[in-house]
Amino acid sequence: MLKPAKMQKARLVALKSVSRPLLSELHRLGMLEIRRFGGDGFESGKTMEIYDRVSSSLVRLRSIKSMLGLLGKHPEDAEVGLEKTLEESESFNIEEGLREKHTLLEKKQNELSNIHSKLEDLKKLSGFDIDFSKLTSGSLSFSVGTVPLAKLPSLKRELKGVSLDSHVLGREGVVAVAYPSDEAKVELVLSRHSFVPIEYDGFTTPMETDNELREKASELKVEIGEIKSGINEMANKYGEKVLKLNYSLGLWSERMLATKEMGFGSKTLILEGWVKADNYDSFRNTLQTKFGDKVYIERICPRKKEESPVVLDNPEATYPAQFLVRLFSLPKPSEIDPTIILYVTVPLIYGMMLGDVFYGLISLLLAGWLQNKWKKGGLGYGVASVWKFSAIAGIIFGIIFDEWLGMSSYQFLLLFQQWGLVNLASFGITGPLYHGFHRSAQVSLLIGMSILLGLVHLALGFLLGAINEWHHNRKHAIGKLSWIFIELGGFLAVGSMMFGIFPEAVGMAGAGLFLLSVIVMAFTEGPIGLIEIPGLLGNVLSYARIAAVGLVGVLLAELINNSFVPAPEQGIVYAVLMLPLLVLFHVMNIGLAMVECVVQGGRLNLVEFYGKFFQGGGKEFTPFAITAKNEK
């Protein structure tokens, strides 16, 4: 779990006569990520000759599938053999009639859309009692259209003396203007007033035209319905066959493309790739059982500087943390997989900052609701899962801090007693249920705990960095370890000499350890390491934001309670008025707290901590497998 799954590179040599069934079996198994073979004496980088037929048929069948409205649907039957698939698909000719129906459907839909557009224009003209078919004259020009309502008075003033009729429709003024054909001023005035003309060709009176257009629209809807019914009949008749052929052609197309990564001799083919080490024996035995001595499989060593693909091998419960790892970057095969570590540190830091039972419960419910709204595997689902998991830690720390909407548990219960809703004495409660760690009352200790957590968190990062480097560069690994002792020495020295936490002798020992570690670090990391020492102090102090974010949330919650929690003596009317404000401000505070906890917690984990050991850049394992994309 602390390392990506171990991978094994394998080589397969097979007779060309079994190339198609071998491709089918590899595709079905989904265990091997194929890598391009580049050996001498073998031809590579080309697909099988039959690929052009497969590709052409697939393009045609996908077009038919789209026209039949079958996108997103999948066949009931399994794949069909290649020759039979090609024979059936090449003899399957319904696209000409189907395309004619779609062309006619598109034409009718455009006509209907045009009628709807004319009806919208007609609404604007309904205020005129005019037969628009008679607006023709050799000496007069007519303009009908709209202007912004605010410009209508100005337009009337400037066109005073010109025949103008108008009415108001919503935020527009609809105008009809008649003017001498040689009067250019009118067109200039209309343009200056943002005039938008309305096309009225073919219109008679608004009422007659409306009836004609609606009758035509009804006829078109019937025709469109008949065409769609015809297409649906074809979908019902041919749909399953189209889906099956699409599915099989999609599989064979991908298999044909996979041959570009293989090497071909006169009678043999060869391919290389990666398989999970735990699956290698099963993979080999399955192929040998099916193909016998026609396929030979062996383990091989990767080429120089070749890295294996990465598979994160973690329990299902760690999905939220694994999502974060994948979102940031996959580790290299030789690196530690930080999933399990983030599984602890992310909720720990979030919980310490949030630290309120009710705020945590609301976070949990909101994250759960969002998780149900999004599809598993997507970005939204992943973020919601991290948030939901971290919210549980917020509830736990809320219990530790004894914070319930900015009040202690006893204060919260006492509020209900004051309003006569509960009698605590009847339950044997006469004082605080327990004494939690109240952050607002122990600020110095809270800051100290936050910084101490930062020291441990960063030290863990340096330790992981040393482990990552140990088998590659011992010198750098020792340099990573020296940072841990710089931390420890500095902590003991500062704690003793500045705050008197430790005896003077401990402080002197810490100072000595600090200086010795600096020397080791300078030797292993060079001058750059010395320059980074002040940065380490900044990294450590940045963990004080855990205390700062938490304190801001607590103090705001207490301020909200002091301002808006009603007392019984203030009366029920006052309580009814204050309750919505109390809820509103707590909701705002919860939102602020959640955002800050996510942002600041993410920074501490993915910037301060990750930077000490994580390089990333691993390439995800993508086996040659049948997936949902084959069914599109």
Protein Blocks (a to p, Z undefined) as FASTA:
>chain_A
ZZccddddddddddfklmmmmmmmmmmnomaccdddfbehiaehiacfklmmmmmmmmmm
mmmmmmnopghiacfbdcddfklmmmmmmmmcfklmmmmmmmmmmmmmmmmmmmmmmmmm
mmmmmmpccdfklmccfkbccddddddfklmmmmmmmmgoiacddddehjaccddddddf
klmklmmmmmmnopacddfehiacfklmmmmmmmmmmmmmmmmmmmmmmmmmmmmmmmmm
mmmmmmmmmmmmmmmmmmmmpccdfkbccddddddfklmmmmmmmmmmmnommbccdddd
ddehiacdddddddfklmmmmmmmmmmoccdfkbccfklmmmmmmmmmmmmmnopaklmm
mmmmmmmmmmmmpcehiaklmmmmmmmmmmmmmmmmmmmnopgehiafklmmmmmmmnop
acfklnopabdfbdcddfklmmmlmmmmmmmmmmmmmmmmmmmmmmmmmmmommlmmmmm
mmmmmmmmmmmmmmmmmnomacfklmmmmmmmmmmmmmmmmmmnommlmmmmmmmmmmmm
mmmmmmmmmmmmmmmmmmmmmmmmccfklojklmmmmmmmmmmmmmmmmmmmmmmmmmmm
mmmmmmmmmmmmpnghiacdddddddfklmZZ
